[in-house]
Amino acid sequence: MGLIKYIKEEMQIIKERDPAIKTSFEVFLYPSFKAMINYRIAHKLYKKKRYFLARWISQRTARKTGIEIHPGATIGKGLFIDHGIGVVIGETAIIGDNVTLYQGVTLGGTGKEKGKRHPTIGNNVMISAGAKVLGSFTIGENSKIGAGSVVLSEVPPNSTVVGVPGRIVKRDNVKIPREDLDHIHLPDPYKNDVIKLRSENDCLRDELKKLYDTIDTLKKEIEDIKKAATG
């Protein structure tokens, strides 16, 4: 792909997915725009085994944009990184097409293991602010990862994940995330757990009250029987 064509595509991606943008020229101010252009250059150098120069470009880009993308990562078309500060994408990460990442997202490994050690992100996935995806597994296509989640295991396609550690709270998403970028109104499993515990606690209180009432009634009946026997 020619550089001019690629730049035009990047501009279109940002204009489509960021409602804050007002003019095309603003695209050139976006950290993600600079980071992705430089990543493409560094990635080509990396594949040619010019590792030092590739890393020099990626580290220089990280200092300027706050977005650190290892040149060895494999990234498809249409990646959009909103805001971008604190985004880290590891060497063996694989990202599909039309993926959206928000600030503070980490696609990382879990240690010093060799080989494939970073996640694979399917097409049309959205990973919300501050989420961490750690390890060599796949996030299925059309899935959403909620803000602040820590995902440590495989996620099936069309799923919504929230929490620490991440839990699947919804399956079979109706809309693909790039058409519905809402990452606020997601199910809250912890809130649901608290509501369930409160309900169970109320039931236990009711049962205990009934038991105490029964015991009090029995005590009264026993007292009445004793009085009748001694009378």
C-alpha positions in Angstrom: 0.0 0.0 0.0 1.3 3.4 -0.9 2.0 5.9 1.9 -0.5 8.5 0.5 -3.2 5.9 0.3 -2.5 4.6 3.8 -2.6 8.2 5.2 -6.0 8.8 3.6 -7.3 5.5 5.1 -6.0 6.5 8.6 -7.7 9.9 8.2 -11.0 8.3 7.3 -10.8 5.9 10.3 -10.2 8.7 12.8 -13.0 10.8 11.3 -15.4 7.9 11.5 -14.8 6.9 15.1 -14.1 10.1 17.0 -17.1 12.5 17.3 -14.8 15.2 18.6 -13.1 15.8 15.3 -14.3 18.8 13.3 -11.9 19.1 10.4 -9.7 16.8 8.4 -6.6 18.7 9.3 -7.1 17.8 13.0 -6.1 14.2 12.1 -2.5 15.2 11.8 -2.5 16.2 15.5 -3.7 12.8 16.7 -1.0 10.8 18.5 -2.5 7.6 17.1 -2.1 8.9 13.5 1.6 9.5 14.1 2.1 6.3 16.0 0.5 4.1 13.3 2.4 5.8 10.4 5.6 5.2 12.2 4.6 1.6 13.2 4.1 0.7 9.6 7.6 2.0 8.7 9.2 0.3 11.7 7.3 -3.0 11.0 8.7 -3.2 7.5 12.2 -2.6 8.8 11.6 -5.3 11.5 10.6 -7.9 8.9 13.9 -7.1 7.0 15.7 -7.8 10.3 16.8 -4.2 10.7 15.9 -4.6 14.4 17.8 -1.7 15.9 16.5 0.9 13.5 12.9 -0.5 13.9 13.2 -0.3 17.6 14.7 3.2 17.4 11.7 4.4 15.5 9.2 2.7 17.8 10.8 4.1 21.0 11.1 7.6 19.6 7.4 7.4 18.7 6.6 6.2 22.2 8.3 9.2 23.7 6.5 11.6 21.4 3.0 10.1 21.5 2.8 7.9 24.7 1.9 4.9 22.5 4.4 2.1 22.5 3.9 -0.4 19.7 6.6 -3.0 19.3 7.6 -3.2 15.6 7.3 -7.0 15.7 3.5 -6.8 16.4 1.2 -7.7 13.5 -1.6 -5.1 13.0 -4.4 -5.3 10.4 -6.3 -2.5 8.7 -8.4 0.1 10.5 -6.8 0.2 14.0 -8.0 3.3 15.9 -6.3 4.3 19.1 -8.4 7.0 20.8 -6.3 9.4 23.0 -3.6 6.8 23.2 -1.6 7.8 26.2 -0.3 4.6 27.9 -1.1 2.1 25.2 1.3 -0.8 25.0 1.3 -3.4 22.3 3.8 -6.3 22.7 6.0 -7.9 20.1 4.0 -11.0 19.3 0.6 -9.3 19.6 -1.7 -9.9 16.6 -4.5 -7.4 15.9 -7.2 -7.9 13.3 -9.1 -5.4 11.2 -11.1 -2.4 12.5 -10.1 -2.8 16.2 -10.5 0.2 18.6 -8.3 0.7 21.6 -8.6 3.4 24.2 -6.0 5.0 26.5 -4.1 2.9 29.0 -4.7 -0.4 27.1 -2.0 -3.0 27.4 -1.7 -6.1 25.1 1.1 -7.8 27.1 2.7 -11.0 28.1 2.9 -12.7 31.5 6.6 -13.3 31.9 9.8 -14.2 30.1 8.3 -17.1 28.1 9.5 -17.5 24.5 7.5 -17.6 21.2 4.0 -16.3 21.0 3.4 -14.6 24.4 1.0 -11.7 23.6 -2.7 -11.8 22.8 -4.4 -12.1 19.4 -7.3 -9.6 18.9 -10.0 -10.5 16.4 -11.7 -8.2 13.9 -14.0 -5.4 15.2 -12.9 -5.8 18.8 -13.2 -2.8 21.2 -10.9 -2.6 24.3 -11.9 0.2 26.7 -9.8 2.6 28.7 -7.3 1.0 31.1 -8.0 -2.6 30.2 -5.2 -5.1 30.3 -5.1 -8.2 28.1 -2.2 -10.4 29.3 -1.1 -13.7 27.7 -1.1 -15.7 24.5 -4.8 -16.3 23.8 -7.5 -14.9 21.5 -10.1 -12.2 22.0 -12.8 -13.3 19.6 -14.1 -11.0 16.9 -16.9 -8.4 17.6 -16.1 -8.5 21.4 -16.0 -5.7 23.9 -13.6 -5.4 26.9 -14.9 -3.1 29.6 -12.8 -0.2 31.1 -10.3 -1.3 33.7 -10.8 -5.0 33.0 -7.9 -7.5 33.3 -8.4 -10.4 30.8 -6.3 -13.5 31.4 -8.0 -16.1 29.3 -9.7 -16.8 26.0 -12.8 -14.7 25.1 -15.3 -16.2 22.6 -16.5 -14.1 19.6 -19.3 -11.6 20.1 -18.8 -11.4 23.9 -18.7 -8.6 26.5 -16.1 -8.9 29.3 -15.8 -6.8 32.4 -14.1 -6.9 35.8 -10.9 -8.1 37.5 -10.3 -10.8 36.5 -12.4 -10.4 33.4 -15.7 -12.2 33.3 -18.0 -12.8 30.3 -21.2 -10.9 31.1 -22.8 -11.0 27.7 -22.7 -13.2 24.7 -23.9 -12.8 21.1 -23.4 -9.0 20.9 -26.0 -7.6 18.4 -23.9 -4.7 17.1 -20.2 -4.9 16.2 -18.3 -2.5 18.5 -17.0 -0.1 15.9 -20.7 0.7 15.1 -21.5 0.9 18.8 -18.6 2.4 20.8 -20.5 2.6 24.1 -18.1 1.3 26.7 -19.9 2.7 29.7 -23.3 1.0 29.8 -22.1 -2.5 30.2 -23.5 -5.2 32.6 -21.9 -5.1 36.1 -21.5 -8.6 37.4 -20.2 -7.4 40.8 -23.3 -5.2 41.3 -25.5 -8.2 40.4 -23.6 -10.4 42.8 -24.1 -7.8 45.6 -27.8 -7.6 44.8 -28.1 -11.4 44.9 -26.2 -11.6 48.2 -28.5 -8.9 49.7 -31.6 -10.8 48.5 -30.3 -14.1 49.9 -29.4 -12.3 53.2 -32.9 -10.9 53.5 -34.3 -14.4 52.9 -32.1 -15.8 55.7 -33.1 -13.0 58.0 -36.8 -13.9 57.3 -36.1 -17.6 58.0 -34.3 -16.8 61.2 -37.1 -14.6 62.4 -39.6 -17.3 61.7 -37.4 -19.8 63.6 -37.1 -17.5 66.6 -40.8 -16.9 66.6 -41.4 -20.7 66.5 -38.9 -21.2 69.4 -40.7 -18.4 71.4 -44.0 -20.0 70.8 -42.7 -23.4 71.9 -41.2 -21.9 75.0 -44.5 -20.3 75.9 -46.4 -23.6 75.3 -43.9 -25.5 77.5 -44.4 -22.9 80.3 -48.2 -23.2 80.0 -47.9 -27.0 80.2 -45.7 -26.8 83.3 -48.1 -24.4 85.0 -51.0 -26.7 84.2 -49.2 -29.7 85.6 -48.3 -28.0 88.8 -51.6 -26.4 89.2 
